[in-house]
Amino acid sequence: MRDEETGSWWQQISGEAIQGRLKGQKLENVPMDELSYGIWKRENPQGRVLRPDEKIVAKQEYETADWETQVGKMPVRIATKLDAALEPRALIVGVEVNGKAKAYPFSALEKQNPILDLVGGRDIVIFLGEDKKSVRAFERELDGKTLEFFVKPDSKEIVDAETASVWDFSGKAVSGESAGKELKKVTILKDYWFDWKTYHPDTQLYTLGSR
């Protein structure tokens, strides 16, 4: 990315200026979610949606609906050696806690939901949304307890073993002993394996079924 004011070039993931007058400075990270519209609208019924710019639509400058599929077919060319642990464009969920990074293959999350793990000294849980696309992560400690989560196969409800409370995808307990309480959100990034590995060379890689 390049800013118009100084002509400095910025890394998209780290937010650090790598060339130009502002080299070495970093932008402040703003936590965000990458969700399907259905989940976002359910959680934000009064939320507003940015309408496409008609001028750009007329010029057909917006990316097509199959953009991700087309990008997935592109060859990967980077300065460093590719890590063969996963296919370069394998989709992962990247987590960084207390300076420790870990990558979770999206394919693993599709088979094991939720995933409970320990990263950077913090017990975390990663949930895959009902749309099979949206992902969120949270710390599992609440009121001095480390919660063990599972999804009921019959109702698909997220439940913790310690209090039998039911939780929604936003990390809030909607019923049970913990009703009204919230888990602390952990920032994640959906990314390609090669890209995450480039910016996090010491990252760990989650293996299905391990903790």
C-alpha positions in Angstrom: 0.0 0.0 0.0 1.2 3.5 -0.8 0.0 6.7 0.9 -0.6 9.8 -1.2 0.8 12.3 1.4 4.4 11.0 1.7 4.7 8.3 -1.0 5.7 5.8 1.7 5.0 2.1 1.0 3.3 0.0 3.8 3.1 -3.7 4.5 -0.5 -4.8 4.4 -0.4 -7.2 7.3 2.0 -5.5 9.7 1.0 -1.9 8.9 4.7 -1.0 8.9 6.2 1.5 6.4 9.0 -0.3 4.6 10.1 2.4 2.2 9.8 6.2 2.0 9.8 9.1 4.4 7.9 7.2 7.1 10.0 4.0 6.9 10.0 2.2 10.2 6.7 3.7 11.5 3.7 1.5 12.1 0.0 2.1 11.8 -2.2 1.3 14.8 -4.1 -2.0 14.3 -7.9 -1.8 14.4 -9.5 -5.1 15.5 -12.0 -6.3 12.9 -14.1 -9.3 11.9 -14.3 -10.9 8.5 -17.8 -12.3 8.5 -20.5 -13.3 6.1 -23.2 -10.7 5.6 -25.8 -13.0 7.2 -24.0 -13.3 10.6 -23.0 -9.6 10.6 -26.6 -8.5 9.9 -28.0 -10.8 12.6 -25.6 -9.3 15.2 -26.1 -5.7 13.9 -29.8 -5.5 12.8 -29.6 -1.7 12.6 -26.2 -1.7 10.8 -25.6 0.2 7.6 -24.1 -1.2 4.4 -21.8 0.7 2.1 -23.4 0.9 -1.3 -21.2 0.3 -4.3 -20.1 3.4 -6.2 -22.1 3.6 -9.4 -19.2 5.2 -11.3 -16.9 2.2 -10.4 -19.7 -0.2 -11.2 -20.2 1.4 -14.6 -16.5 1.0 -15.4 -16.6 -2.6 -14.1 -13.6 -1.9 -11.8 -14.9 -3.9 -8.9 -13.6 -7.5 -8.5 -15.8 -10.3 -9.8 -17.6 -12.6 -7.4 -15.1 -15.4 -8.1 -12.1 -13.3 -7.3 -10.8 -15.5 -4.5 -11.1 -18.6 -6.7 -9.1 -16.9 -9.4 -6.4 -15.7 -7.0 -6.1 -19.2 -5.6 -4.9 -20.4 -9.0 -2.1 -17.8 -9.2 1.4 -19.1 -8.8 3.3 -17.9 -5.7 6.5 -15.9 -6.2 8.3 -14.7 -3.0 11.9 -13.9 -2.1 12.2 -16.5 0.6 11.9 -20.3 0.2 8.3 -21.6 0.4 7.4 -23.7 3.5 6.1 -27.0 2.2 4.2 -27.8 5.4 1.1 -26.7 3.5 0.2 -25.7 0.0 1.3 -22.0 -0.5 -2.3 -20.8 -0.9 -3.8 -23.1 1.8 -6.2 -20.9 3.8 -5.2 -20.6 7.5 -6.5 -18.8 10.6 -3.5 -16.9 12.1 -3.4 -16.1 15.8 -0.7 -14.0 17.6 -0.8 -13.8 21.4 2.0 -12.3 23.5 4.4 -12.3 20.6 3.8 -16.0 19.8 2.2 -16.9 16.5 0.3 -20.0 15.4 -1.5 -20.9 12.2 -4.6 -23.1 12.0 -5.4 -24.7 8.6 -9.0 -23.9 7.7 -9.4 -27.5 6.7 -8.6 -28.5 10.3 -11.2 -26.2 11.7 -13.8 -27.6 9.3 -13.2 -31.0 10.8 -12.6 -30.0 14.5 -14.9 -27.2 15.7 -14.2 -25.7 18.1 -10.4 -25.9 18.5 -9.1 -25.5 22.0 -5.4 -24.6 22.3 -2.7 -22.7 24.2 -0.9 -19.8 22.5 1.5 -17.3 24.1 0.5 -18.6 27.6 -3.2 -18.0 27.0 -5.9 -20.7 26.7 -7.9 -19.9 23.6 -10.9 -21.3 21.7 -11.5 -20.9 17.9 -15.0 -21.2 16.6 -16.2 -21.7 13.0 -19.5 -20.0 12.2 -22.6 -21.8 11.0 -21.8 -20.4 7.5 -18.6 -22.4 7.5 -16.7 -19.3 6.5 -16.7 -16.9 9.5 -14.2 -17.5 12.3 -13.6 -16.0 15.7 -11.3 -16.7 18.6 -11.6 -16.0 22.3 -9.7 -16.5 25.6 -11.2 -19.3 27.6 -10.6 -18.0 31.1 -13.6 -16.6 32.8 -14.0 -15.8 36.5 -10.9 -17.8 37.3 -12.0 -20.9 35.4 -10.6 -22.2 32.1 -13.6 -23.3 30.1 -13.8 -26.3 27.9 -16.1 -25.8 25.0 -17.9 -28.2 22.7 -20.7 -28.1 20.2 -23.8 -30.2 20.8 -24.3 -32.5 17.8 -28.1 -32.3 18.0 -28.7 -28.6 18.5 -25.3 -27.2 17.3 -25.3 -25.0 20.4 -21.9 -24.0 21.8 -21.7 -25.1 25.4 -19.0 -25.0 28.1 -18.4 -28.1 30.3 -17.8 -26.2 33.5 -21.1 -24.3 33.8 -23.2 -25.8 31.0 -23.9 -22.3 29.7 -24.8 -21.8 26.1 -22.7 -19.3 24.1 -23.3 -17.5 20.8 -20.8 -16.8 18.1 -20.0 -13.4 19.4 -18.6 -14.9 22.6 -21.6 -14.1 24.9 -23.3 -16.5 27.2 -27.0 -16.5 26.3 -28.2 -18.9 29.0 -27.0 -20.9 31.9 -24.9 -19.9 34.9 -22.7 -17.5 32.9 -25.6 -15.8 31.1 -24.8 -12.2 30.2 -21.0 -12.7 30.5 -18.6 -12.3 27.6 -15.3 -13.9 26.6 -12.3 -11.7 25.7 -11.8 -11.7 21.9 -8.5 -12.7 20.4 -7.5 -11.1 17.1 -7.2 -13.4 14.2 -6.4 -13.1 10.5 -7.6 -15.3 7.7 -4.7 -15.6 5.3 -2.8 -17.7 2.9 -0.2 -20.0 4.4 2.7 -18.5 2.4 1.8 -15.0 3.4 1.3 -15.7 7.1 4.6 -17.6 7.2 6.4 -14.7 5.5 5.4 -12.2 8.2 5.6 -14.8 11.0 8.6 -16.9 10.2 8.6 -18.5 13.7 5.0 -19.4 13.6 3.8 -22.8 14.9 1.4 -24.9 12.7 -1.6 -26.6 14.3 -1.9 -30.3 13.7 -5.4 -31.7 13.7 -6.3 -33.2 17.0 -3.4 -31.8 18.9 -3.5 -29.4 22.0 
